[in-house]
Amino acid sequence: MEPSLSARPQRHGSSLFLWKSFARSLRQFLNQTSLHGLKFVGDSGLSSWERSFFLGSFVTALIITVHLISNIYVKWDSTPVIIGISPQATSILKVPFPAITICNMNQVQRSLVANYREGSNESALLKVLCESGSWESSQTEEEFSASNFATNKLKISEFLSNHSQSCERMLLFCRFSAVERNCSQLFQQILTDEGLCCVFNFQPPEYLYKPFSNNNRNLTNADGFESVMWDPESGYPAQLPPKYYPAPASGTGITLGFTAVLNGEMGEYYCSSTNGPGFKVYFHNPIEVPKVKEAGLISAIGYETNYRIEMVRAEAVPAIRSISRDGRQCLFRNEKELIFYRIYTRLNCENECLAAFLYETCSCIPFDHPLIYSNASICSMVDMSCVRRAQRASNRPGWAKCRQKCLPSCFDINYLASGFSFPLASNDFQLANPLVESFNKSYLSENIAVINVYYRESVYYGNTKNAYVGLTEFLSNVGGVMGLFMGFSVISLAEILYFLILKPLVELFVWKRSSHVDSESSLKHNAFGIEQSQSADNPSFFHSKELYPKGVSPGAYERGKSMKGFNYQ
């Protein structure tokens, strides 16, 4: 019981000493601080109402300061990023010419499907290709089960590859950067949502898809053009071969752009993906798989169409990496790993989300979607009813949550095309292109289309994402408000820390240490028979002038019995 009874007065004495020390330091702080108005609050020469006036003024200024700082913080937190025009122009020589995907709207060649009889598996597949809208709305579950769709194992991808117009037959003439090129070496066949198409200036599968990344295929074409890795964030490699693709343009205008003569082969039309003949042309990033069905531009047969390209480039400064993804609303290349694609883009991410949703719903993945699972099968005719139902707008909320995580890339390139067309010659006169001139005028107007793709400007200014209010600007704004209303500075913070925290704690520590030394000295004197009362009057007893500016009463040494002996004058 004795230790506990003696410890309680000691704790009470420490608290009392700390409070007294804090009060003295507070008065000293008020007299010496650089904060506006507080000197008058601590000035004992002023009357009470004067001191109250300055105290009220200081509190009012403090409230206004806190309100303004909260507004600055809300602005900093809610608008972390600002999009502005890049101060540096991007030359068309440093970025790839847009990848061009061309699709004949004729789904299959008439001569290749004319012999399929009604009721066969092939005719059922043709019905899906050519009457997709009416077939989807008219087929009920019972009708689908009763038809041969339920047992049809044909794959649409294989059927299109074998029955659609090939690139060799579609592309008759190609010119790029004022040099005539072999179209079969420029273009490669690709299956899209529009069917079998031909794509130019597109990255090979080895650079786009993870399952193909270990292929040892020779990526140099017959013209000697070597494929190189490119993405919007890293750009081209430092060391480039003499000829490479995806290739940049050589300059502006039709002559230094891309020109192609297309053969629609109207005699082979069986069914169109739209309400007439022609071609769909889609301009896209070389690292993104084209989605032609909804966004492709129409090139009519019998017309020459000029597409003037404008490049839209998105950039970001490295400083915004410290901002959260939701705050900056974009992703750098290495911040999100995709399952199938090697390079992240929002479109690639959305394609994987839809593929995952379709696989979860129908246990297969359509041919025009990424094969994200190695053990997944490509959908055949038997799966088409499920796929069409899953793709309806009413079922899309099922994969909307996944799409919300597909933020735009911080570095990206898009191509905007403005097209205008004019009819091809119907009379006999000399034309600029010898191949076009060689055609019969009737065949020319019924089967041929010409497209020209070119840049309008040699440089473009991108959109740059930057921190709207950085840490430096935030501190400057806060410091300006606090300095204006309160005269606050970093030195003021040091004054508060010293006078109201450090100084009272240090004095408490020194006081406790001196008390401990006095107790040990008392015990030594008692061992030689010296009375405690004599040691209290001993002139060697240490008292700090800082701690006891007005001295200590002789009874202070009896603190072990009672802590009421301190008498601060």
C-alpha distance (Angstrom), angle and dihedral (degrees) to the residues before:
residue distance angle dihedral
M1 . . .
E2 3.80 . .
P3 3.83 97.2 .
S4 3.75 92.1 50.1
L5 3.81 92.6 48.9
S6 3.79 92.2 49.5
A7 3.83 93.9 44.9
R8 3.81 93.2 56.1
P9 3.85 95.4 62.7
Q10 3.79 89.4 45.5
R11 3.83 92.1 55.3
H12 3.79 90.0 45.4
G13 3.80 90.5 49.1
S14 3.84 91.3 49.9
S15 3.81 91.8 50.9
L16 3.79 91.2 47.7
F17 3.78 92.2 48.5
L18 3.84 91.8 47.6
W19 3.81 91.3 50.3
K20 3.81 92.3 49.0
S21 3.79 90.8 47.8
F22 3.80 91.6 48.1
A23 3.81 91.1 50.6
R24 3.82 91.6 51.8
S25 3.83 91.1 47.1
L26 3.81 91.1 48.2
R27 3.81 91.5 54.0
Q28 3.78 90.0 47.8
F29 3.84 90.4 48.1
L30 3.80 92.4 51.2
N31 3.79 91.0 51.5
Q32 3.80 95.6 47.6
T33 3.83 107.2 29.3
S34 3.80 122.5 117.2
L35 3.83 93.0 -142.0
H36 3.79 113.1 115.9
G37 3.80 115.8 -100.2
L38 3.80 100.2 1.7
K39 3.82 92.9 98.2
F40 3.79 88.7 64.1
V41 3.82 91.4 47.6
G42 3.81 90.1 57.5
D43 3.82 95.2 40.3
S44 3.82 106.2 111.4
G45 3.80 89.6 -166.1
L46 3.80 91.9 71.5
S47 3.77 125.1 80.5
S48 3.78 122.4 -105.6
W49 3.82 94.9 -105.1
E50 3.83 90.8 50.3
R51 3.75 91.8 51.0
S52 3.82 89.9 45.7
F53 3.81 90.2 51.6
F54 3.79 93.1 54.9
L55 3.81 91.0 43.7
G56 3.81 90.2 53.5
S57 3.80 90.7 47.2
F58 3.78 90.8 51.7
V59 3.83 92.9 48.5
T60 3.81 90.4 48.6
A61 3.80 91.2 50.6
L62 3.81 89.5 47.7
I63 3.82 92.2 52.7
I64 3.81 92.0 48.9
T65 3.80 90.4 47.3
V66 3.81 92.7 51.5
H67 3.82 90.5 48.9
L68 3.80 93.6 50.5
I69 3.81 92.6 45.5
S70 3.81 90.0 51.6
N71 3.82 88.8 53.7
I72 3.80 90.3 50.5
Y73 3.80 90.7 49.8
V74 3.81 93.2 48.7
K75 3.80 89.9 51.8
W76 3.80 90.8 47.6
D77 3.80 92.5 48.4
S78 3.83 99.0 41.4
T79 3.81 98.0 42.3
P80 3.79 106.3 34.0
V81 3.82 95.8 150.8
I82 3.79 133.8 48.2
I83 3.80 125.2 -167.7
G84 3.77 116.0 -140.6
I85 3.77 139.5 161.0
S86 3.78 114.0 -79.8
P87 3.82 112.2 -109.2
Q88 3.81 90.1 -141.4
A89 3.80 123.5 64.9
T90 3.82 120.6 -129.3
S91 3.78 114.5 -134.2
I92 3.81 119.0 -138.8
L93 3.82 86.3 -131.6
K94 3.82 91.0 68.1
V95 3.81 99.2 51.9
P96 3.80 130.3 54.1
F97 3.76 122.8 -93.6
P98 3.82 106.5 -108.3
A99 3.78 117.2 -82.2
I100 3.82 107.4 -111.8
T101 3.80 121.2 -149.0
I102 3.81 116.5 -169.5
C103 3.81 122.9 -169.7
N104 3.78 129.2 -176.9
M105 3.78 106.9 -134.0
N106 3.81 88.0 -138.5
Q107 3.79 103.3 98.4
V108 3.82 98.7 -158.6
Q109 3.80 138.3 6.4
R110 3.82 113.1 -99.3
S111 3.81 93.7 -141.4
L112 3.82 90.9 55.8
V113 3.82 98.0 50.7
A114 3.81 102.9 31.8
N115 3.81 93.6 96.6
Y116 3.82 97.4 55.6
R117 3.80 108.9 109.9
E118 3.78 124.7 -136.0
G119 3.80 113.1 -89.3
S120 3.80 95.5 28.3
N121 3.77 123.6 123.5
E122 3.81 89.8 -108.9
S123 3.80 92.9 53.6
A124 3.80 89.6 50.2
L125 3.81 89.7 52.9
L126 3.81 90.7 48.5
K127 3.78 88.5 53.5
V128 3.81 89.4 55.9
L129 3.82 92.1 48.9
C130 3.79 97.9 43.8
E131 3.80 102.8 32.4
S132 3.78 101.3 32.7
G133 3.81 96.1 141.4
S134 3.80 98.2 45.3
W135 3.81 93.0 38.5
E136 3.80 92.2 53.5
S137 3.80 94.3 49.2
S138 3.81 97.0 42.0
Q139 3.80 100.4 45.4
T140 3.79 114.7 92.3
E141 3.79 124.3 -170.9
E142 3.82 91.3 -101.9
E143 3.80 93.7 48.6
F144 3.77 91.4 47.3
S145 3.80 92.6 51.3
A146 3.79 92.1 47.0
S147 3.83 93.5 49.0
N148 3.77 125.6 76.8
F149 3.83 88.8 -106.4
A150 3.78 89.1 88.9
T151 3.82 91.8 61.9
N152 3.81 98.8 31.0
K153 3.80 109.2 120.5
L154 3.81 97.1 178.8
K155 3.79 115.5 127.4
I156 3.79 116.4 -135.4
S157 3.82 92.6 -146.1
E158 3.80 92.9 58.2
F159 3.80 92.5 43.6
L160 3.81 92.4 52.5
S161 3.80 92.7 46.9
N162 3.81 90.7 54.0
H163 3.83 100.5 39.1
S164 3.82 107.4 33.4
Q165 3.77 128.4 89.1
S166 3.81 111.9 -82.2
C167 3.80 124.0 -130.3
E168 3.82 90.6 -114.7
R169 3.81 90.3 61.0
M170 3.80 96.0 40.5
L171 3.82 100.0 47.9
L172 3.80 114.2 60.5
F173 3.81 102.0 162.8
C174 3.83 133.6 16.7
R175 3.78 131.2 -176.7
F176 3.78 126.8 175.7
S177 3.81 127.2 179.0
A178 3.82 90.8 -4.6
V179 3.83 91.9 -57.1
E180 3.80 121.8 111.1
R181 3.79 109.7 -128.7
N182 3.80 138.1 -170.9
C183 3.82 104.6 -98.1
S184 3.81 93.5 -148.3
Q185 3.81 89.3 59.4
L186 3.79 94.4 46.0
F187 3.81 97.9 46.6
Q188 3.77 133.8 53.3
Q189 3.79 128.0 -165.7
I190 3.79 117.9 -108.9
L191 3.79 134.0 177.5
T192 3.80 112.9 -128.9
D193 3.78 137.2 164.7
E194 3.84 86.3 -85.9
G195 3.80 93.2 55.6
L196 3.79 129.9 -108.9
C197 3.82 109.4 -1.2
C198 3.79 140.5 167.2
V199 3.80 122.2 -120.7
F200 3.82 130.8 -163.6
N201 3.84 130.0 -160.4
F202 3.79 91.9 11.4
Q203 3.79 126.7 147.5
P204 3.84 114.3 -106.4
P205 3.83 118.4 -110.6
E206 3.81 91.0 -105.2
Y207 3.82 89.8 68.1
L208 3.80 96.9 38.8
Y209 3.79 109.0 40.7
K210 3.79 127.4 49.7
P211 3.84 96.2 -143.4
F212 3.83 89.1 59.1
S213 3.80 97.1 43.7
N214 3.82 94.0 97.7
N215 3.80 95.8 51.7
N216 3.79 115.2 122.4
R217 3.80 94.6 -152.9
N218 3.78 117.5 145.1
L219 3.82 105.7 -107.0
T220 3.80 95.8 -167.1
N221 3.81 112.8 100.8
A222 3.80 127.1 -143.9
D223 3.82 92.3 -90.9
G224 3.81 90.4 59.7
F225 3.81 95.6 -106.7
E226 3.80 110.6 146.2
S227 3.77 123.3 -152.9
V228 3.82 116.0 -120.2
M229 3.79 131.6 -170.7
W230 3.80 114.0 -104.2
D231 3.78 135.9 167.9
P232 3.83 132.2 165.7
E233 3.81 94.4 -109.5
S234 3.81 101.3 46.1
G235 3.81 98.1 26.5
Y236 3.78 122.2 -162.8
P237 3.83 121.8 -17.0
A238 3.79 117.1 -93.6
Q239 3.81 91.6 -115.0
L240 3.82 114.4 51.2
P241 3.80 129.0 -177.2
P242 3.81 118.7 -121.2
K243 3.82 91.1 -102.6
Y244 3.77 121.7 29.4
Y245 3.78 145.0 150.2
P246 2.98 146.4 -104.9
A247 3.78 75.5 54.0
P248 3.80 127.8 -159.4
A249 3.79 123.1 -130.1
S250 3.78 120.6 -95.4
G251 3.78 94.5 -137.5
T252 3.77 146.0 -46.3
G253 3.78 131.1 -56.3
I254 3.80 135.8 45.4
T255 3.82 94.9 -69.6
L256 3.82 93.9 58.0
G257 3.79 93.4 37.3
F258 3.81 131.4 71.9
T259 3.80 126.8 -69.6
A260 3.81 128.4 -176.6
V261 3.81 134.6 176.5
L262 3.81 111.1 -147.6
N263 3.80 129.2 -160.1
G264 3.79 114.1 -148.9
E265 3.82 94.9 -173.9
M266 3.78 95.0 -147.5
G267 3.79 91.0 -169.8
E268 3.83 88.5 65.4
Y269 3.81 96.1 52.1
Y270 3.80 111.7 126.4
C271 3.84 102.5 158.2
S272 3.80 134.0 -11.6
S273 3.78 128.6 -139.1
T274 3.83 87.2 -135.7
N275 3.80 134.5 27.2
G276 3.79 96.7 -77.5
P277 3.82 147.5 15.1
G278 3.77 126.3 -72.5
F279 3.79 142.9 82.3
K280 3.77 135.6 -69.9
V281 3.81 115.4 -139.0
Y282 3.78 122.1 -166.1
F283 3.83 126.9 -172.7
H284 3.78 115.5 -157.5
N285 3.78 148.5 149.7
P286 3.85 111.8 -69.6
I287 3.82 90.8 -124.7
E288 3.82 96.7 52.2
V289 3.79 125.7 83.5
P290 3.82 107.3 -122.2
K291 3.80 122.8 -110.6
V292 3.78 99.9 -160.0
K293 3.80 103.8 162.9
E294 3.79 97.3 75.1
A295 3.82 103.5 23.1
G296 3.81 104.8 33.1
L297 3.81 119.0 120.1
I298 3.80 119.5 -129.6
S299 3.80 123.2 -115.6
A300 3.78 109.3 -170.0
I301 3.80 123.9 -142.0
G302 3.78 113.4 -108.8
Y303 3.81 92.3 29.6
E304 3.77 138.4 94.8
T305 3.82 111.1 -136.3
N306 3.78 125.2 -162.4
Y307 3.81 117.3 -156.0
R308 3.78 114.5 -162.9
I309 3.80 110.0 -158.6
E310 3.78 128.2 -146.9
M311 3.77 118.9 -172.4
V312 3.81 119.7 -136.7
R313 3.79 111.0 -163.2
A314 3.80 125.9 -172.4
E315 3.79 119.3 -157.4
A316 3.80 137.4 172.0
V317 3.79 135.1 -159.2
P318 3.82 116.2 -120.9
A319 3.83 90.6 -120.0
I320 3.82 92.5 75.5
R321 3.81 91.1 65.2
S322 3.82 86.7 86.5
I323 3.82 89.5 59.7
S324 3.79 116.2 86.9
R325 3.81 118.9 -100.5
D326 3.78 91.9 -113.9
G327 3.78 89.8 50.0
R328 3.80 97.5 51.4
Q329 3.82 94.5 31.6
C330 3.78 95.7 -144.1
L331 3.77 139.9 85.1
F332 3.77 131.9 -133.8
R333 3.77 117.3 -134.4
N334 3.82 97.6 -100.7
E335 3.82 96.5 43.9
K336 3.81 99.1 80.3
E337 3.78 127.1 35.3
L338 3.80 118.5 -151.2
I339 3.79 124.5 -150.8
F340 3.81 101.0 -132.7
Y341 3.80 107.1 12.2
R342 3.78 122.1 69.7
I343 3.81 95.4 -151.0
Y344 3.78 124.1 50.8
T345 3.79 120.4 -125.6
R346 3.78 128.1 150.8
L347 3.81 92.0 -114.1
N348 3.81 91.9 51.0
C349 3.80 90.1 48.9
E350 3.82 92.4 49.6
N351 3.81 90.7 49.0
E352 3.80 90.2 55.1
C353 3.81 91.0 48.4
L354 3.80 91.8 53.2
A355 3.81 91.8 45.1
A356 3.81 90.7 52.1
F357 3.82 90.9 49.1
L358 3.82 92.9 49.4
Y359 3.79 91.8 47.5
E360 3.80 91.1 50.0
T361 3.82 90.4 48.8
C362 3.82 102.7 38.5
S363 3.86 104.2 17.3
C364 3.80 90.7 -123.1
I365 3.81 139.8 72.1
P366 3.85 123.1 -127.1
F367 3.80 117.2 -117.5
D368 3.83 93.8 -111.4
H369 3.83 93.6 56.4
P370 3.82 128.8 76.8
L371 3.79 114.9 -88.2
I372 3.79 93.2 -127.9
Y373 3.81 95.3 171.0
S374 3.80 119.6 55.5
N375 3.81 92.5 -146.9
A376 3.82 94.5 48.0
S377 3.80 119.5 110.3
I378 3.79 127.0 -135.4
C379 3.77 112.6 -109.2
S380 3.80 116.7 -102.5
M381 3.81 131.0 -167.1
V382 3.79 92.2 -78.2
D383 3.83 89.0 62.7
M384 3.80 98.4 46.0
S385 3.80 96.5 93.2
C386 3.82 90.7 55.6
V387 3.81 92.3 44.7
R388 3.81 93.7 50.6
R389 3.80 91.9 49.2
A390 3.80 91.5 48.2
Q391 3.82 90.8 51.1
R392 3.79 93.9 55.3
A393 3.79 116.4 113.9
S394 3.80 91.7 -117.7
N395 3.80 90.7 63.1
R396 3.79 97.6 44.3
P397 3.83 95.6 92.7
G398 3.81 84.9 73.8
W399 3.81 90.5 73.8
A400 3.80 99.1 25.5
K401 3.81 91.2 94.9
C402 3.79 90.3 59.1
R403 3.80 91.8 48.2
Q404 3.80 91.2 54.2
K405 3.80 88.4 67.0
C406 3.82 91.0 55.6
L407 3.78 99.8 93.0
P408 3.81 120.9 -179.5
S409 3.78 119.1 -91.9
C410 3.80 115.7 -99.4
F411 3.81 86.5 -134.5
D412 3.77 115.9 41.6
I413 3.81 143.0 143.3
N414 3.79 127.6 -148.0
Y415 3.77 130.2 176.5
L416 3.79 123.7 -140.2
A417 3.81 117.1 -161.2
S418 3.77 128.5 -161.7
G419 3.80 111.6 -166.3
F420 3.77 135.0 -163.6
S421 3.80 127.0 174.6
F422 3.78 141.4 -163.8
P423 3.84 130.9 -169.8
L424 3.77 122.0 -92.7
A425 3.79 119.3 -113.8
S426 3.80 116.1 -71.4
N427 3.83 95.9 -179.4
D428 3.78 132.1 62.0
F429 3.81 110.7 -93.5
Q430 3.78 135.4 119.3
L431 3.81 116.0 -74.5
A432 3.82 132.2 -160.0
N433 3.81 94.4 -119.5
P434 3.83 113.3 58.3
L435 3.81 92.2 -155.8
V436 3.80 92.8 54.5
E437 3.78 90.1 45.6
S438 3.82 91.3 53.6
F439 3.80 93.5 61.8
N440 3.76 122.8 94.9
K441 3.81 106.5 -102.8
S442 3.79 91.9 -125.3
Y443 3.82 91.6 51.2
L444 3.81 89.5 44.1
S445 3.79 94.5 56.4
E446 3.83 94.0 42.6
N447 3.82 102.2 43.0
I448 3.81 114.5 13.3
A449 3.80 130.6 84.3
V450 3.80 127.4 177.3
I451 3.82 125.1 -156.4
N452 3.80 129.6 -169.4
V453 3.80 120.2 -167.4
Y454 3.80 120.5 -171.7
Y455 3.80 145.5 147.4
R456 3.76 120.6 -104.7
E457 3.83 96.8 -157.5
S458 3.79 131.8 34.2
V459 3.82 94.2 -140.4
Y460 3.78 134.4 31.8
Y461 3.78 132.9 -164.3
G462 3.77 113.4 -132.1
N463 3.79 130.4 -149.6
T464 3.80 112.7 -101.7
K465 3.80 125.7 -156.6
N466 3.77 112.9 -144.5
A467 3.79 136.0 166.2
Y468 3.81 107.5 -83.3
V469 3.80 94.2 -154.2
G470 3.79 112.7 11.9
L471 3.78 125.5 -163.3
T472 3.80 91.4 -95.4
E473 3.81 92.6 51.1
F474 3.82 91.1 44.7
L475 3.82 92.5 53.1
S476 3.80 90.4 44.9
N477 3.81 92.0 52.9
V478 3.80 93.2 45.9
G479 3.81 92.0 45.4
G480 3.81 91.5 48.9
V481 3.81 92.6 52.8
M482 3.80 93.7 45.2
G483 3.80 91.7 46.4
L484 3.80 92.8 48.3
F485 3.80 97.3 49.8
M486 3.82 103.1 27.8
G487 3.80 108.7 14.5
F488 3.80 87.5 -119.3
S489 3.80 120.8 167.9
V490 3.78 138.8 157.6
I491 3.82 88.5 -89.2
S492 3.81 88.3 56.5
L493 3.79 88.5 56.9
A494 3.81 89.1 51.3
E495 3.82 89.9 51.0
I496 3.81 91.7 52.8
L497 3.79 91.5 46.8
Y498 3.81 92.7 49.4
F499 3.80 103.0 41.1
L500 3.83 100.3 36.0
I501 3.81 102.3 34.0
L502 3.79 117.0 12.9
K503 3.81 99.8 39.0
P504 3.86 96.9 51.0
L505 3.82 91.5 45.1
V506 3.80 93.5 48.6
E507 3.81 91.3 48.4
L508 3.80 89.9 50.2
F509 3.79 90.5 51.0
V510 3.83 92.9 48.8
W511 3.80 90.8 46.8
K512 3.81 92.9 51.6
R513 3.79 91.4 46.8
S514 3.80 92.8 50.7
S515 3.81 90.0 48.1
H516 3.79 90.3 53.5
V517 3.82 91.2 50.1
D518 3.82 91.0 49.8
S519 3.82 91.4 52.0
E520 3.81 92.4 52.7
S521 3.82 91.0 47.1
S522 3.81 89.9 51.9
L523 3.78 92.3 53.8
K524 3.80 92.0 51.0
H525 3.82 92.1 51.6
N526 3.81 90.7 49.9
A527 3.81 90.6 53.5
F528 3.87 88.0 62.9
G529 3.81 92.3 45.5
I530 3.79 96.9 -100.9
E531 3.82 114.8 151.1
Q532 3.79 121.1 -120.6
S533 3.78 90.8 -127.1
Q534 3.79 89.4 59.2
S535 3.79 92.7 50.5
A536 3.78 89.7 52.1
D537 3.81 88.9 61.2
N538 3.82 93.2 42.7
P539 3.81 107.9 125.0
S540 3.83 89.8 -143.3
F541 3.83 91.0 67.9
F542 3.85 104.9 119.0
H543 3.79 121.6 -125.2
S544 3.81 122.1 168.7
K545 3.77 113.7 -132.8
E546 3.79 88.7 -146.6
L547 3.79 92.0 53.9
Y548 3.83 98.1 37.4
P549 3.79 106.5 27.6
K550 3.79 91.4 166.7
G551 3.79 99.4 36.1
V552 3.78 133.7 -108.9
S553 3.81 125.4 -88.9
P554 3.79 117.0 -113.1
G555 3.82 90.7 -112.9
A556 3.83 91.2 63.6
Y557 3.79 90.2 89.6
E558 3.82 89.8 66.4
R559 3.83 90.1 71.7
G560 3.82 91.1 123.7
K561 3.81 88.3 66.9
S562 3.77 100.7 34.0
M563 3.87 132.5 -2.1
K564 3.82 91.7 -154.0
G565 3.78 90.1 86.8
F566 3.83 94.1 89.2
N567 3.71 111.8 101.5
Y568 3.83 113.0 -174.3
Q569 3.76 106.7 -167.7
